[in-house]
Amino acid sequence: MKLVAQKIDISTAIHQISEMTARNDHTAAYVAGAKALGAKELAKKLDLVRQLVDLEGCLPSKLSDYRHGLYEQLMAFAKQELSAKDFDQFYRAF
């Protein structure tokens, strides 16, 4: 995965992700998580999924499967990039 130059503060990102998840906006939360970690390519893919969901008005099952695979990649990347404590908070935010 390619990285962007700047990452945002992880505690700020975790708070934002929690709020998105509480509003049932999981795809946007995944985008925010990828951006927070600096995973540019993953953020772009997730944003395209978000756009398709907006166009369809729902999350078709095959797209859901694809999104879940991206989520798993996001968690694997987060586990590598974050401390154990930060990863636990990041994971729980979703």
CYANA upper distance limits for C-alpha pairs under 8 A (distance plus 0.5 A):
  1 MET  CA     39 ALA  CA      6.70
  1 MET  CA     40 LYS  CA      7.81
  1 MET  CA     41 GLU  CA      6.55
  1 MET  CA     42 LEU  CA      7.51
  2 LYS  CA     38 GLY  CA      8.49
  2 LYS  CA     39 ALA  CA      6.51
  2 LYS  CA     40 LYS  CA      6.30
  2 LYS  CA     41 GLU  CA      6.38
  3 LEU  CA     38 GLY  CA      5.45
  3 LEU  CA     39 ALA  CA      5.39
  3 LEU  CA     40 LYS  CA      5.83
  3 LEU  CA     41 GLU  CA      8.06
  4 VAL  CA     38 GLY  CA      5.48
  4 VAL  CA     39 ALA  CA      7.13
  4 VAL  CA     40 LYS  CA      6.15
  5 ALA  CA     38 GLY  CA      7.74
  6 GLN  CA     38 GLY  CA      7.08
  7 LYS  CA     35 LYS  CA      7.64
  7 LYS  CA     36 ALA  CA      5.82
  7 LYS  CA     37 LEU  CA      6.26
  7 LYS  CA     38 GLY  CA      5.69
  8 ILE  CA     12 THR  CA      8.04
  8 ILE  CA     13 ALA  CA      7.49
  8 ILE  CA     35 LYS  CA      8.38
  8 ILE  CA     36 ALA  CA      5.64
  8 ILE  CA     37 LEU  CA      7.94
  9 ASP  CA     13 ALA  CA      6.85
  9 ASP  CA     36 ALA  CA      7.75
 10 ILE  CA     14 ILE  CA      6.53
 10 ILE  CA     36 ALA  CA      7.06
 10 ILE  CA     37 LEU  CA      8.34
 10 ILE  CA     86 ASP  CA      8.11
 11 SER  CA     15 HIS  CA      6.80
 12 THR  CA     16 GLN  CA      6.83
 13 ALA  CA     17 ILE  CA      6.50
 13 ALA  CA     32 ALA  CA      7.55
 13 ALA  CA     33 GLY  CA      7.29
 13 ALA  CA     36 ALA  CA      6.62
 14 ILE  CA     18 SER  CA      6.58
 14 ILE  CA     33 GLY  CA      8.26
 14 ILE  CA     89 GLN  CA      7.57
 14 ILE  CA     90 PHE  CA      6.21
 14 ILE  CA     93 ALA  CA      6.48
 15 HIS  CA     19 GLU  CA      6.88
 15 HIS  CA     93 ALA  CA      8.01
 16 GLN  CA     20 MET  CA      6.82
 16 GLN  CA     29 ALA  CA      8.21
 16 GLN  CA     32 ALA  CA      8.32
 17 ILE  CA     21 THR  CA      6.59
 17 ILE  CA     29 ALA  CA      5.36
 17 ILE  CA     30 TYR  CA      8.20
 17 ILE  CA     32 ALA  CA      7.13
 17 ILE  CA     33 GLY  CA      7.37
 17 ILE  CA     93 ALA  CA      6.43
 17 ILE  CA     94 PHE  CA      7.26
 18 SER  CA     22 ALA  CA      6.60
 18 SER  CA     29 ALA  CA      8.21
 18 SER  CA     93 ALA  CA      5.17
 18 SER  CA     94 PHE  CA      6.86
 19 GLU  CA     23 ARG  CA      6.92
 20 MET  CA     24 ASN  CA      6.90
 20 MET  CA     25 ASP  CA      5.60
 20 MET  CA     26 HIS  CA      7.04
 20 MET  CA     28 ALA  CA      7.40
 20 MET  CA     29 ALA  CA      6.04
 21 THR  CA     25 ASP  CA      5.84
 21 THR  CA     26 HIS  CA      5.75
 21 THR  CA     29 ALA  CA      6.77
 21 THR  CA     93 ALA  CA      7.83
 21 THR  CA     94 PHE  CA      6.43
 25 ASP  CA     29 ALA  CA      6.85
 26 HIS  CA     30 TYR  CA      6.74
 26 HIS  CA     94 PHE  CA      7.82
 27 THR  CA     31 VAL  CA      6.84
 27 THR  CA     46 LEU  CA      7.37
 27 THR  CA     47 ASP  CA      8.21
 27 THR  CA     49 VAL  CA      7.99
 27 THR  CA     50 ARG  CA      6.31
 27 THR  CA     67 ARG  CA      8.45
 28 ALA  CA     32 ALA  CA      6.66
 28 ALA  CA     46 LEU  CA      8.45
 28 ALA  CA     47 ASP  CA      7.87
 28 ALA  CA     50 ARG  CA      7.21
 29 ALA  CA     33 GLY  CA      6.61
 29 ALA  CA     94 PHE  CA      7.80
 30 TYR  CA     34 ALA  CA      6.68
 30 TYR  CA     43 ALA  CA      8.20
 30 TYR  CA     46 LEU  CA      7.35
 30 TYR  CA     71 TYR  CA      7.36
 30 TYR  CA     74 LEU  CA      8.27
 31 VAL  CA     35 LYS  CA      6.69
 31 VAL  CA     42 LEU  CA      8.42
 31 VAL  CA     43 ALA  CA      5.53
 31 VAL  CA     44 LYS  CA      8.20
 31 VAL  CA     46 LEU  CA      6.06
 31 VAL  CA     47 ASP  CA      6.48
 32 ALA  CA     36 ALA  CA      6.51
 32 ALA  CA     43 ALA  CA      8.03
 33 GLY  CA     37 LEU  CA      6.82
 33 GLY  CA     43 ALA  CA      8.48
 33 GLY  CA     74 LEU  CA      8.21
 34 ALA  CA     38 GLY  CA      6.69
 34 ALA  CA     39 ALA  CA      5.60
 34 ALA  CA     40 LYS  CA      7.50
 34 ALA  CA     42 LEU  CA      6.76
 34 ALA  CA     43 ALA  CA      5.47
 34 ALA  CA     74 LEU  CA      6.97
 35 LYS  CA     39 ALA  CA      6.33
 35 LYS  CA     40 LYS  CA      6.86
 35 LYS  CA     43 ALA  CA      6.27
 37 LEU  CA     78 ALA  CA      7.46
 37 LEU  CA     81 GLU  CA      8.01
 39 ALA  CA     43 ALA  CA      6.56
 40 LYS  CA     44 LYS  CA      6.68
 41 GLU  CA     45 LYS  CA      6.88
 42 LEU  CA     46 LEU  CA      6.68
 42 LEU  CA     70 LEU  CA      7.68
 42 LEU  CA     74 LEU  CA      7.92
 43 ALA  CA     47 ASP  CA      6.52
 44 LYS  CA     48 LEU  CA      6.79
 45 LYS  CA     49 VAL  CA      6.91
 46 LEU  CA     50 ARG  CA      6.73
 46 LEU  CA     67 ARG  CA      7.58
 46 LEU  CA     70 LEU  CA      7.70
 47 ASP  CA     51 GLN  CA      6.74
 48 LEU  CA     52 LEU  CA      6.80
 49 VAL  CA     53 VAL  CA      6.72
 49 VAL  CA     63 LEU  CA      7.94
 49 VAL  CA     67 ARG  CA      7.53
 50 ARG  CA     54 ASP  CA      6.75
 51 GLN  CA     55 LEU  CA      6.78
 52 LEU  CA     56 GLU  CA      6.55
 53 VAL  CA     57 GLY  CA      6.15
 53 VAL  CA     58 CYS  CA      5.90
 53 VAL  CA     59 LEU  CA      5.91
 53 VAL  CA     60 PRO  CA      8.48
 54 ASP  CA     58 CYS  CA      7.65
 59 LEU  CA     63 LEU  CA      6.87
 59 LEU  CA     64 SER  CA      6.50
 60 PRO  CA     64 SER  CA      6.57
 61 SER  CA     65 ASP  CA      6.73
 62 LYS  CA     66 TYR  CA      6.86
 63 LEU  CA     67 ARG  CA      6.55
 64 SER  CA     68 HIS  CA      6.55
 65 ASP  CA     69 GLY  CA      6.90
 66 TYR  CA     70 LEU  CA      6.98
 67 ARG  CA     71 TYR  CA      6.66
 68 HIS  CA     72 GLU  CA      6.73
 69 GLY  CA     73 GLN  CA      6.88
 70 LEU  CA     74 LEU  CA      6.64
 71 TYR  CA     75 MET  CA      6.75
 72 GLU  CA     76 ALA  CA      6.70
 73 GLN  CA     77 PHE  CA      6.59
 74 LEU  CA     78 ALA  CA      6.54
 75 MET  CA     79 LYS  CA      6.55
 75 MET  CA     91 TYR  CA      7.73
 76 ALA  CA     80 GLN  CA      7.01
 77 PHE  CA     81 GLU  CA      6.73
 78 ALA  CA     82 LEU  CA      6.20
 78 ALA  CA     87 PHE  CA      6.88
 78 ALA  CA     90 PHE  CA      8.45
 79 LYS  CA     83 SER  CA      8.04
 79 LYS  CA     84 ALA  CA      7.91
 79 LYS  CA     87 PHE  CA      6.37
 82 LEU  CA     86 ASP  CA      6.22
 82 LEU  CA     87 PHE  CA      5.93
 83 SER  CA     87 PHE  CA      6.44
 84 ALA  CA     88 ASP  CA      6.63
 85 LYS  CA     89 GLN  CA      6.98
 86 ASP  CA     90 PHE  CA      6.48
 87 PHE  CA     91 TYR  CA      6.42
 88 ASP  CA     92 ARG  CA      6.66
 89 GLN  CA     93 ALA  CA      6.70
 90 PHE  CA     94 PHE  CA      7.81
